[in-house]
Amino acid sequence: MANAIDGLPEPLASRMSNVAISVQDLPGDDEAGDSQLLGLYEGIPLTERDGNYSGVLPDRITLFKRNLELAADGPRDLEKLVRETIIHEIAHHFGIDDDRLEELGWD
């Protein structure tokens, strides 16, 4: 999973602001309604931040390791799926919602 995260394009990675990326085995009780959840963005998208956005905890992107492993067809597919999931969650950080992601083919 680290390869997919470390391999983010520099223009994308350098524009991320105040975001922590972590890996968790499975979704917790808060996300239990979606047992197949691969990743989750929690925070305030860049498009919704005002000019006085400082002193706040980082936004958080969580990848769910077991769900990603179960959804993948082997190691290469896992790396591809992790990369797609992290890009999907980063898109939310940039203010791109699921409807727009679907239009772009990233659903």
MOPAC internal coordinates of N, CA, C and O (Angstrom, degrees):
PM7 1SCF
backbone

  N    0.0000 0     0.00 0     0.00 0    0    0    0
  C    1.4514 1     0.00 0     0.00 0    1    0    0
  C    1.5195 1   111.08 1     0.00 0    2    1    0
  O    1.2310 1   121.01 1   146.58 1    3    2    1
  N    1.3140 1   115.67 1   -33.42 1    3    2    1
  C    1.4648 1   119.44 1  -179.40 1    5    3    2
  C    1.5247 1   111.16 1   -62.06 1    6    5    3
  O    1.2310 1   119.74 1   144.37 1    7    6    5
  N    1.3451 1   118.11 1   -35.63 1    7    6    5
  C    1.4665 1   120.82 1   179.12 1    9    7    6
  C    1.5187 1   111.59 1   -59.78 1   10    9    7
  O    1.2310 1   120.39 1   137.74 1   11   10    9
  N    1.3205 1   116.87 1   -42.26 1   11   10    9
  C    1.4592 1   120.80 1  -179.10 1   13   11   10
  C    1.5215 1   110.85 1   -67.83 1   14   13   11
  O    1.2310 1   120.29 1   140.70 1   15   14   13
  N    1.3150 1   117.06 1   -39.30 1   15   14   13
  C    1.4631 1   120.88 1   179.68 1   17   15   14
  C    1.5244 1   110.48 1   -70.83 1   18   17   15
  O    1.2310 1   120.60 1   134.60 1   19   18   17
  N    1.3450 1   116.46 1   -45.40 1   19   18   17
  C    1.4629 1   120.47 1  -179.95 1   21   19   18
  C    1.5185 1   112.50 1   -66.00 1   22   21   19
  O    1.2310 1   120.44 1   156.05 1   23   22   21
  N    1.3381 1   116.77 1   -23.95 1   23   22   21
  C    1.4524 1   121.10 1  -177.20 1   25   23   22
  C    1.5172 1   114.96 1   -88.03 1   26   25   23
  O    1.2310 1   119.87 1  -166.90 1   27   26   25
  N    1.3222 1   117.86 1    13.10 1   27   26   25
  C    1.4670 1   119.57 1   178.54 1   29   27   26
  C    1.5235 1   109.86 1   -62.51 1   30   29   27
  O    1.2310 1   120.08 1   -40.66 1   31   30   29
  N    1.3123 1   117.45 1   139.34 1   31   30   29
  C    1.4707 1   119.68 1   177.84 1   33   31   30
  C    1.5306 1   110.60 1   -58.28 1   34   33   31
  O    1.2310 1   120.62 1   -44.41 1   35   34   33
  N    1.3191 1   116.41 1   135.59 1   35   34   33
  C    1.4673 1   121.88 1  -177.08 1   37   35   34
  C    1.5302 1   112.70 1   -55.60 1   38   37   35
  O    1.2310 1   118.90 1   137.07 1   39   38   37
  N    1.3401 1   119.70 1   -42.93 1   39   38   37
  C    1.4730 1   118.21 1   179.03 1   41   39   38
  C    1.5329 1   112.29 1   -58.24 1   42   41   39
  O    1.2310 1   120.37 1   146.17 1   43   42   41
  N    1.3125 1   116.89 1   -33.83 1   43   42   41
  C    1.4650 1   121.26 1   178.74 1   45   43   42
  C    1.5239 1   110.23 1   -75.15 1   46   45   43
  O    1.2310 1   120.48 1   129.18 1   47   46   45
  N    1.3117 1   116.69 1   -50.82 1   47   46   45
  C    1.4595 1   121.72 1  -177.38 1   49   47   46
  C    1.5294 1   111.80 1   -61.60 1   50   49   47
  O    1.2310 1   119.90 1   141.18 1   51   50   49
  N    1.3127 1   117.79 1   -38.82 1   51   50   49
  C    1.4655 1   120.53 1  -176.60 1   53   51   50
  C    1.5260 1   112.78 1   -71.37 1   54   53   51
  O    1.2310 1   120.00 1   161.90 1   55   54   53
  N    1.3349 1   117.61 1   -18.10 1   55   54   53
  C    1.4688 1   120.93 1   179.79 1   57   55   54
  C    1.5285 1   112.92 1   -93.01 1   58   57   55
  O    1.2310 1   120.62 1   172.94 1   59   58   57
  N    1.3125 1   116.43 1    -7.06 1   59   58   57
  C    1.4593 1   119.46 1   177.44 1   61   59   58
  C    1.5190 1   108.49 1   -73.87 1   62   61   59
  O    1.2310 1   121.03 1   -39.02 1   63   62   61
  N    1.3138 1   115.63 1   140.98 1   63   62   61
  C    1.4585 1   119.79 1  -176.63 1   65   63   62
  C    1.5233 1   111.00 1  -132.71 1   66   65   63
  O    1.2310 1   121.06 1   -58.95 1   67   66   65
  N    1.3245 1   115.58 1   121.05 1   67   66   65
  C    1.4615 1   122.34 1   173.48 1   69   67   66
  C    1.5308 1   111.52 1    60.32 1   70   69   67
  O    1.2310 1   120.80 1  -125.09 1   71   70   69
  N    1.3440 1   116.07 1    54.91 1   71   70   69
  C    1.4656 1   121.87 1  -178.56 1   73   71   70
  C    1.5241 1   109.66 1  -128.51 1   74   73   71
  O    1.2310 1   120.77 1   -48.98 1   75   74   73
  N    1.3240 1   116.14 1   131.02 1   75   74   73
  C    1.4686 1   122.07 1   174.18 1   77   75   74
  C    1.5266 1   107.48 1  -107.03 1   78   77   75
  O    1.2310 1   120.73 1   -44.68 1   79   78   77
  N    1.3325 1   116.21 1   135.32 1   79   78   77
  C    1.4601 1   121.25 1   177.78 1   81   79   78
  C    1.5202 1   107.92 1  -112.44 1   82   81   79
  O    1.2310 1   121.13 1   -51.54 1   83   82   81
  N    1.3313 1   115.44 1   128.46 1   83   82   81
  C    1.4594 1   119.31 1  -179.90 1   85   83   82
  C    1.5266 1   110.34 1  -136.06 1   86   85   83
  O    1.2310 1   121.58 1   -15.13 1   87   86   85
  N    1.3292 1   114.58 1   164.87 1   87   86   85
  C    1.4561 1   121.89 1   177.73 1   89   87   86
  C    1.5174 1   107.36 1  -120.22 1   90   89   87
  O    1.2310 1   121.15 1   -47.20 1   91   90   89
  N    1.3053 1   115.40 1   132.80 1   91   90   89
  C    1.4591 1   122.54 1   179.98 1   93   91   90
  C    1.5322 1   106.45 1  -128.35 1   94   93   91
  O    1.2310 1   120.02 1   -32.55 1   95   94   93
  N    1.3226 1   117.56 1   147.45 1   95   94   93
  C    1.4720 1   119.72 1  -178.99 1   97   95   94
  C    1.5255 1   112.23 1   -57.81 1   98   97   95
  O    1.2310 1   120.35 1   122.62 1   99   98   97
  N    1.3172 1   116.93 1   -57.38 1   99   98   97
  C    1.4681 1   122.91 1  -176.73 1  101   99   98
  C    1.5236 1   109.64 1  -139.24 1  102  101   99
  O    1.2310 1   120.29 1   -20.25 1  103  102  101
  N    1.3285 1   117.05 1   159.75 1  103  102  101
  C    1.4694 1   118.98 1   174.56 1  105  103  102
  C    1.5243 1   110.26 1   -59.41 1  106  105  103
  O    1.2310 1   120.52 1   -34.13 1  107  106  105
  N    1.3219 1   116.61 1   145.87 1  107  106  105
  C    1.4603 1   121.79 1   178.58 1  109  107  106
  C    1.5156 1   111.69 1   -83.88 1  110  109  107
  O    1.2310 1   121.06 1     9.14 1  111  110  109
  N    1.3065 1   115.59 1  -170.86 1  111  110  109
  C    1.4650 1   121.57 1  -178.08 1  113  111  110
  C    1.5292 1   112.14 1   -58.71 1  114  113  111
  O    1.2310 1   119.99 1   144.06 1  115  114  113
  N    1.3378 1   117.63 1   -35.94 1  115  114  113
  C    1.4608 1   121.09 1  -179.31 1  117  115  114
  C    1.5252 1   112.00 1   -64.07 1  118  117  115
  O    1.2310 1   120.44 1   149.00 1  119  118  117
  N    1.3375 1   116.77 1   -31.00 1  119  118  117
  C    1.4546 1   121.31 1  -177.96 1  121  119  118
  C    1.5249 1   111.77 1  -105.47 1  122  121  119
  O    1.2310 1   119.57 1  -169.55 1  123  122  121
  N    1.3226 1   118.42 1    10.45 1  123  122  121
  C    1.4618 1   122.79 1  -172.91 1  125  123  122
  C    1.5227 1   113.14 1   -60.13 1  126  125  123
  O    1.2310 1   119.71 1   156.64 1  127  126  125
  N    1.3130 1   118.16 1   -23.36 1  127  126  125
  C    1.4565 1   120.88 1   179.76 1  129  127  126
  C    1.5171 1   112.71 1   -65.63 1  130  129  127
  O    1.2310 1   120.27 1   161.40 1  131  130  129
  N    1.3215 1   117.09 1   -18.60 1  131  130  129
  C    1.4593 1   121.37 1   179.09 1  133  131  130
  C    1.5191 1   108.38 1  -123.19 1  134  133  131
  O    1.2310 1   120.94 1   -98.77 1  135  134  133
  N    1.3342 1   115.80 1    81.23 1  135  134  133
  C    1.4618 1   120.60 1  -173.67 1  137  135  134
  C    1.5219 1   112.96 1   -67.91 1  138  137  135
  O    1.2310 1   119.75 1   166.51 1  139  138  137
  N    1.3329 1   118.08 1   -13.49 1  139  138  137
  C    1.4585 1   120.97 1   179.48 1  141  139  138
  C    1.5261 1   112.26 1  -102.73 1  142  141  139
  O    1.2310 1   120.41 1  -165.53 1  143  142  141
  N    1.3032 1   116.82 1    14.47 1  143  142  141
  C    1.4591 1   122.50 1  -178.93 1  145  143  142
  C    1.5238 1   110.00 1   -59.82 1  146  145  143
  O    1.2310 1   120.38 1   -51.20 1  147  146  145
  N    1.3345 1   116.88 1   128.80 1  147  146  145
  C    1.4615 1   121.79 1  -179.82 1  149  147  146
  C    1.5172 1   111.99 1   -94.10 1  150  149  147
  O    1.2310 1   120.78 1   146.36 1  151  150  149
  N    1.3313 1   116.11 1   -33.64 1  151  150  149
  C    1.4600 1   120.92 1  -178.68 1  153  151  150
  C    1.5143 1   109.92 1  -156.25 1  154  153  151
  O    1.2310 1   121.21 1   -16.75 1  155  154  153
  N    1.3361 1   115.30 1   163.25 1  155  154  153
  C    1.4560 1   120.05 1  -177.81 1  157  155  154
  C    1.5226 1   109.76 1  -148.69 1  158  157  155
  O    1.2310 1   120.65 1   -47.34 1  159  158  157
  N    1.3342 1   116.36 1   132.66 1  159  158  157
  C    1.4633 1   122.53 1   172.49 1  161  159  158
  C    1.5131 1   107.89 1  -103.86 1  162  161  159
  O    1.2310 1   120.69 1   -50.76 1  163  162  161
  N    1.3233 1   116.28 1   129.24 1  163  162  161
  C    1.4578 1   122.00 1   175.30 1  165  163  162
  C    1.5211 1   108.03 1  -128.07 1  166  165  163
  O    1.2310 1   120.81 1   -58.50 1  167  166  165
  N    1.3124 1   116.05 1   121.50 1  167  166  165
  C    1.4556 1   118.88 1   179.37 1  169  167  166
  C    1.5036 1   112.04 1   158.10 1  170  169  167
  O    1.2310 1   121.50 1    16.42 1  171  170  169
  N    1.3182 1   114.73 1  -163.58 1  171  170  169
  C    1.4599 1   122.27 1   179.33 1  173  171  170
  C    1.5277 1   107.45 1  -111.48 1  174  173  171
  O    1.2310 1   120.11 1   -65.99 1  175  174  173
  N    1.3414 1   117.40 1   114.01 1  175  174  173
  C    1.4656 1   119.93 1  -179.43 1  177  175  174
  C    1.5307 1   111.73 1   -57.28 1  178  177  175
  O    1.2310 1   120.96 1   -29.09 1  179  178  177
  N    1.3184 1   115.77 1   150.91 1  179  178  177
  C    1.4643 1   120.49 1  -179.52 1  181  179  178
  C    1.5210 1   112.16 1   -54.91 1  182  181  179
  O    1.2310 1   120.23 1   146.68 1  183  182  181
  N    1.3210 1   117.17 1   -33.32 1  183  182  181
  C    1.4694 1   121.02 1  -178.22 1  185  183  182
  C    1.5208 1   112.65 1   -70.45 1  186  185  183
  O    1.2310 1   120.12 1   166.32 1  187  186  185
  N    1.3278 1   117.38 1   -13.68 1  187  186  185
  C    1.4647 1   120.80 1  -178.36 1  189  187  186
  C    1.5308 1   113.01 1  -109.61 1  190  189  187
  O    1.2310 1   120.11 1  -178.44 1  191  190  189
  N    1.3105 1   117.40 1     1.56 1  191  190  189
  C    1.4653 1   120.28 1  -179.40 1  193  191  190
  C    1.5207 1   109.80 1   -84.16 1  194  193  191
  O    1.2310 1   121.34 1   -38.45 1  195  194  193
  N    1.3281 1   115.05 1   141.55 1  195  194  193
  C    1.4582 1   118.10 1   176.65 1  197  195  194
  C    1.5253 1   109.62 1   -93.08 1  198  197  195
  O    1.2310 1   120.57 1    -1.33 1  199  198  197
  N    1.2999 1   116.51 1   178.67 1  199  198  197
  C    1.4625 1   121.92 1  -176.85 1  201  199  198
  C    1.5128 1   114.23 1   -65.80 1  202  201  199
  O    1.2310 1   119.87 1   164.70 1  203  202  201
  N    1.3248 1   117.85 1   -15.30 1  203  202  201
  C    1.4609 1   121.76 1  -177.39 1  205  203  202
  C    1.5302 1   110.56 1  -107.88 1  206  205  203
  O    1.2310 1   120.51 1  -135.45 1  207  206  205
  N    1.3096 1   116.64 1    44.55 1  207  206  205
  C    1.4617 1   121.54 1  -177.20 1  209  207  206
  C    1.5279 1   108.79 1   -93.66 1  210  209  207
  O    1.2310 1   121.36 1   -92.50 1  211  210  209
  N    1.3193 1   115.01 1    87.50 1  211  210  209
  C    1.4646 1   118.91 1   178.46 1  213  211  210
  C    1.5222 1   109.27 1  -148.69 1  214  213  211
  O    1.2310 1   121.14 1   -20.32 1  215  214  213
  N    1.3015 1   115.43 1   159.68 1  215  214  213
  C    1.4551 1   120.90 1   178.08 1  217  215  214
  C    1.5181 1   114.07 1    70.27 1  218  217  215
  O    1.2310 1   119.80 1  -157.14 1  219  218  217
  N    1.3335 1   117.98 1    22.86 1  219  218  217
  C    1.4622 1   121.18 1   179.32 1  221  219  218
  C    1.5271 1   109.33 1  -110.08 1  222  221  219
  O    1.2310 1   121.19 1   -23.27 1  223  222  221
  N    1.3075 1   115.32 1   156.73 1  223  222  221
  C    1.4573 1   119.74 1   176.70 1  225  223  222
  C    1.5278 1   109.18 1   -63.40 1  226  225  223
  O    1.2310 1   120.38 1   -27.61 1  227  226  225
  N    1.3183 1   116.88 1   152.39 1  227  226  225
  C    1.4678 1   118.90 1   179.65 1  229  227  226
  C    1.5241 1   112.10 1   -65.29 1  230  229  227
  O    1.2310 1   121.36 1   -29.58 1  231  230  229
  N    1.3320 1   115.00 1   150.42 1  231  230  229
  C    1.4563 1   119.85 1   167.14 1  233  231  230
  C    1.5193 1   106.04 1   -62.52 1  234  233  231
  O    1.2310 1   121.09 1   -17.75 1  235  234  233
  N    1.3207 1   115.52 1   162.25 1  235  234  233
  C    1.4648 1   118.26 1  -176.02 1  237  235  234
  C    1.5223 1   110.28 1  -133.80 1  238  237  235
  O    1.2310 1   121.41 1   -47.84 1  239  238  237
  N    1.3092 1   114.91 1   132.16 1  239  238  237
  C    1.4624 1   121.96 1   170.28 1  241  239  238
  C    1.5227 1   105.84 1  -114.10 1  242  241  239
  O    1.2310 1   121.18 1   -55.03 1  243  242  241
  N    1.3313 1   115.34 1   124.97 1  243  242  241
  C    1.4618 1   120.61 1   179.35 1  245  243  242
  C    1.5156 1   108.96 1  -117.99 1  246  245  243
  O    1.2310 1   121.06 1   -49.03 1  247  246  245
  N    1.3181 1   115.57 1   130.97 1  247  246  245
  C    1.4624 1   122.12 1   173.25 1  249  247  246
  C    1.5194 1   107.75 1  -102.34 1  250  249  247
  O    1.2310 1   120.32 1   -41.37 1  251  250  249
  N    1.3282 1   116.99 1   138.63 1  251  250  249
  C    1.4649 1   121.48 1  -178.07 1  253  251  250
  C    1.5307 1   109.47 1  -103.46 1  254  253  251
  O    1.2310 1   121.87 1   -79.99 1  255  254  253
  N    1.3100 1   114.02 1   100.01 1  255  254  253
  C    1.4589 1   123.27 1  -170.37 1  257  255  254
  C    1.5272 1   113.71 1   -54.91 1  258  257  255
  O    1.2310 1   119.80 1   128.31 1  259  258  257
  N    1.3015 1   117.98 1   -51.69 1  259  258  257
  C    1.4756 1   120.63 1  -175.99 1  261  259  258
  C    1.5273 1   111.23 1   -63.71 1  262  261  259
  O    1.2310 1   120.15 1   138.80 1  263  262  261
  N    1.3268 1   117.32 1   -41.20 1  263  262  261
  C    1.4612 1   120.05 1   179.23 1  265  263  262
  C    1.5282 1   111.15 1   -65.71 1  266  265  263
  O    1.2310 1   120.54 1   140.63 1  267  266  265
  N    1.3253 1   116.57 1   -39.37 1  267  266  265
  C    1.4571 1   120.26 1   177.30 1  269  267  266
  C    1.5226 1   110.44 1   -64.29 1  270  269  267
  O    1.2310 1   120.29 1   136.12 1  271  270  269
  N    1.3309 1   117.06 1   -43.88 1  271  270  269
  C    1.4657 1   121.03 1   179.40 1  273  271  270
  C    1.5250 1   111.13 1   -62.89 1  274  273  271
  O    1.2310 1   120.32 1   138.99 1  275  274  273
  N    1.3266 1   116.99 1   -41.01 1  275  274  273
  C    1.4694 1   120.69 1   179.92 1  277  275  274
  C    1.5302 1   111.81 1   -67.91 1  278  277  275
  O    1.2310 1   120.03 1   147.98 1  279  278  277
  N    1.3176 1   117.54 1   -32.02 1  279  278  277
  C    1.4598 1   121.65 1  -177.83 1  281  279  278
  C    1.5272 1   112.67 1   -82.00 1  282  281  279
  O    1.2310 1   120.35 1   162.34 1  283  282  281
  N    1.3256 1   116.94 1   -17.66 1  283  282  281
  C    1.4689 1   121.16 1  -175.55 1  285  283  282
  C    1.5233 1   112.03 1   -89.97 1  286  285  283
  O    1.2310 1   121.35 1   -29.89 1  287  286  285
  N    1.3216 1   115.02 1   150.11 1  287  286  285
  C    1.4634 1   122.31 1   176.75 1  289  287  286
  C    1.5295 1   109.47 1  -103.98 1  290  289  287
  O    1.2310 1   120.37 1  -119.61 1  291  290  289
  N    1.3044 1   116.90 1    60.39 1  291  290  289
  C    1.4551 1   120.97 1   178.26 1  293  291  290
  C    1.5206 1   112.31 1   107.91 1  294  293  291
  O    1.2310 1   120.62 1    -6.92 1  295  294  293
  N    1.3407 1   116.41 1   173.08 1  295  294  293
  C    1.4741 1   121.99 1  -174.34 1  297  295  294
  C    1.5291 1   114.64 1   -60.00 1  298  297  295
  O    1.2310 1   119.91 1   137.08 1  299  298  297
  N    1.3243 1   117.78 1   -42.92 1  299  298  297
  C    1.4741 1   119.23 1   180.00 1  301  299  298
  C    1.5298 1   111.21 1   -65.44 1  302  301  299
  O    1.2310 1   121.02 1   137.66 1  303  302  301
  N    1.3163 1   115.65 1   -42.34 1  303  302  301
  C    1.4568 1   120.06 1   178.60 1  305  303  302
  C    1.5222 1   110.25 1   -65.52 1  306  305  303
  O    1.2310 1   120.09 1   143.68 1  307  306  305
  N    1.3364 1   117.43 1   -36.32 1  307  306  305
  C    1.4640 1   121.15 1   177.89 1  309  307  306
  C    1.5225 1   110.52 1   -61.27 1  310  309  307
  O    1.2310 1   120.29 1   133.82 1  311  310  309
  N    1.3214 1   117.04 1   -46.18 1  311  310  309
  C    1.4656 1   119.83 1   179.94 1  313  311  310
  C    1.5291 1   110.62 1   -61.81 1  314  313  311
  O    1.2310 1   120.54 1   138.63 1  315  314  313
  N    1.3360 1   116.58 1   -41.37 1  315  314  313
  C    1.4709 1   120.70 1   178.06 1  317  315  314
  C    1.5277 1   110.89 1   -64.19 1  318  317  315
  O    1.2310 1   120.43 1   136.81 1  319  318  317
  N    1.3150 1   116.77 1   -43.19 1  319  318  317
  C    1.4603 1   121.72 1  -179.21 1  321  319  318
  C    1.5299 1   111.52 1   -66.09 1  322  321  319
  O    1.2310 1   120.41 1   139.92 1  323  322  321
  N    1.3241 1   116.82 1   -40.08 1  323  322  321
  C    1.4701 1   120.71 1   176.79 1  325  323  322
  C    1.5239 1   109.59 1   -62.58 1  326  325  323
  O    1.2310 1   120.55 1   135.25 1  327  326  325
  N    1.3276 1   116.55 1   -44.75 1  327  326  325
  C    1.4650 1   120.28 1   179.93 1  329  327  326
  C    1.5296 1   110.87 1   -61.73 1  330  329  327
  O    1.2310 1   120.14 1   134.51 1  331  330  329
  N    1.3339 1   117.34 1   -45.49 1  331  330  329
  C    1.4656 1   120.56 1   178.57 1  333  331  330
  C    1.5241 1   111.26 1   -62.27 1  334  333  331
  O    1.2310 1   120.64 1   139.70 1  335  334  333
  N    1.3296 1   116.38 1   -40.30 1  335  334  333
  C    1.4634 1   120.47 1  -178.86 1  337  335  334
  C    1.5215 1   110.85 1   -67.11 1  338  337  335
  O    1.2310 1   120.07 1   135.75 1  339  338  337
  N    1.3222 1   117.48 1   -44.25 1  339  338  337
  C    1.4667 1   120.09 1  -178.88 1  341  339  338
  C    1.5286 1   110.09 1   -65.94 1  342  341  339
  O    1.2310 1   119.94 1   141.17 1  343  342  341
  N    1.3195 1   117.72 1   -38.83 1  343  342  341
  C    1.4701 1   120.09 1   177.55 1  345  343  342
  C    1.5251 1   109.79 1   -65.46 1  346  345  343
  O    1.2310 1   120.03 1   140.04 1  347  346  345
  N    1.3257 1   117.54 1   -39.96 1  347  346  345
  C    1.4662 1   121.72 1   177.20 1  349  347  346
  C    1.5313 1   110.52 1   -58.91 1  350  349  347
  O    1.2310 1   120.44 1   133.72 1  351  350  349
  N    1.3262 1   116.76 1   -46.28 1  351  350  349
  C    1.4672 1   120.49 1  -178.63 1  353  351  350
  C    1.5283 1   111.34 1   -70.60 1  354  353  351
  O    1.2310 1   120.03 1   143.94 1  355  354  353
  N    1.3149 1   117.55 1   -36.06 1  355  354  353
  C    1.4710 1   120.62 1   176.19 1  357  355  354
  C    1.5244 1   109.81 1   -64.30 1  358  357  355
  O    1.2310 1   120.52 1   143.92 1  359  358  357
  N    1.3191 1   116.60 1   -36.08 1  359  358  357
  C    1.4748 1   119.78 1   177.13 1  361  359  358
  C    1.5265 1   110.06 1   -58.59 1  362  361  359
  O    1.2310 1   120.35 1   140.19 1  363  362  361
  N    1.3275 1   116.94 1   -39.81 1  363  362  361
  C    1.4673 1   119.50 1   176.54 1  365  363  362
  C    1.5295 1   110.57 1   -62.54 1  366  365  363
  O    1.2310 1   120.05 1   142.16 1  367  366  365
  N    1.3213 1   117.52 1   -37.84 1  367  366  365
  C    1.4695 1   121.67 1   176.74 1  369  367  366
  C    1.5381 1   110.31 1   -59.29 1  370  369  367
  O    1.2310 1   120.70 1   144.55 1  371  370  369
  N    1.3220 1   116.27 1   -35.45 1  371  370  369
  C    1.4560 1   121.17 1   179.39 1  373  371  370
  C    1.5261 1   113.16 1   -85.63 1  374  373  371
  O    1.2310 1   120.51 1  -176.44 1  375  374  373
  N    1.3405 1   116.62 1     3.56 1  375  374  373
  C    1.4542 1   120.35 1   174.99 1  377  375  374
  C    1.5159 1   114.82 1    90.63 1  378  377  375
  O    1.2310 1   119.81 1  -165.34 1  379  378  377
  N    1.3226 1   117.97 1    14.66 1  379  378  377
  C    1.4572 1   121.58 1   179.08 1  381  379  378
  C    1.5269 1   108.08 1   -92.42 1  382  381  379
  O    1.2310 1   120.12 1   -60.34 1  383  382  381
  N    1.3209 1   117.37 1   119.66 1  383  382  381
  C    1.4615 1   120.63 1  -176.63 1  385  383  382
  C    1.5278 1   111.61 1   -86.27 1  386  385  383
  O    1.2310 1   120.63 1    -6.54 1  387  386  385
  N    1.3316 1   116.40 1   173.46 1  387  386  385
  C    1.4654 1   121.57 1  -176.61 1  389  387  386
  C    1.5207 1   112.52 1   -61.67 1  390  389  387
  O    1.2310 1   119.68 1   143.41 1  391  390  389
  N    1.3283 1   118.22 1   -36.59 1  391  390  389
  C    1.4663 1   120.73 1   179.16 1  393  391  390
  C    1.5290 1   110.62 1   -61.36 1  394  393  391
  O    1.2310 1   120.89 1   134.83 1  395  394  393
  N    1.3246 1   115.90 1   -45.17 1  395  394  393
  C    1.4745 1   119.82 1   179.66 1  397  395  394
  C    1.5233 1   110.65 1   -68.37 1  398  397  395
  O    1.2310 1   120.16 1   141.77 1  399  398  397
  N    1.3243 1   117.30 1   -38.23 1  399  398  397
  C    1.4641 1   120.65 1   177.02 1  401  399  398
  C    1.5227 1   110.30 1   -60.64 1  402  401  399
  O    1.2310 1   120.58 1   140.33 1  403  402  401
  N    1.3249 1   116.49 1   -39.67 1  403  402  401
  C    1.4664 1   120.67 1   177.67 1  405  403  402
  C    1.5323 1   110.32 1   -63.46 1  406  405  403
  O    1.2310 1   120.62 1   136.89 1  407  406  405
  N    1.3296 1   116.42 1   -43.11 1  407  406  405
  C    1.4639 1   120.31 1   177.67 1  409  407  406
  C    1.5386 1   111.43 1   -59.76 1  410  409  407
  O    1.2310 1   121.13 1   144.74 1  411  410  409
  N    1.3226 1   115.45 1   -35.26 1  411  410  409
  C    1.4653 1   121.28 1  -178.87 1  413  411  410
  C    1.5143 1   113.31 1   -83.81 1  414  413  411
  O    1.2310 1   120.48 1   174.01 1  415  414  413
  N    1.3383 1   116.69 1    -5.99 1  415  414  413
  C    1.4477 1   120.92 1  -179.37 1  417  415  414
  C    1.5208 1   114.70 1    86.34 1  418  417  415
  O    1.2310 1   120.29 1  -161.32 1  419  418  417
  N    1.3216 1   117.05 1    18.68 1  419  418  417
  C    1.4785 1   122.14 1  -179.98 1  421  419  418
  C    1.5115 1   111.91 1  -109.76 1  422  421  419
  O    1.2310 1   119.79 1  -152.77 1  423  422  421
  N    1.3174 1   118.01 1    27.23 1  423  422  421
  C    1.4665 1   120.26 1  -178.05 1  425  423  422
  C    1.4605 1   111.79 1   -75.25 1  426  425  423
  O    1.2310 1   120.10 1   180.00 1  427  426  425

